[in-house]
Amino acid sequence: MSEQTLYERLGGEDAIAAVVDRFYERVLADDQLAGFFEDVDMQRQRAHQTQFLSAVAGGPVDYTGKDMQTVHADLEIRQSDFDAIATHLEETLVEFDVDDDDREAVLEAFGSYEDAIVMAAD
């Protein structure tokens, strides 16, 4: 029997979608971050993020969005913003009882996009 993928250990698409929904509840309640989503179709954003997380977790999903640098280029995301997002993601994963190793794997996958998301320091 083959070892389960992170996607399978997280519970598949429905479970990842639930995590994403709760994650965005946290993010939108955060005054530091909410402004980034003022003109965003959140239903579409949640579906997009579910697709992205499913893909990076090894699910049977292909990520079809634009590359991270292009999508985030005009947002002026600072390191403190990225760190706040990572904290909300980690706290959401804890809330959903994701074990330490799997939580670390999700955060590592997220962190691998840091250079493409955070604006370069002047």
ZIVEN-V129264 format. One line per field, one symbol per residue. phi: phi as a letter, one per 40 degrees, with the letter a starting at -180 (. if undefined). Layout:
# ZIVEN-V129264
phi=???
This chain:
# ZIVEN-V129264
phi=.ccccddccchgccccccccdcdcdcccccdcbdccbdbbcccccccccccccccccgccbbcbcccdcccbdccfccdccdccccccccccccdcfccdccccccccccccbdcccccccc
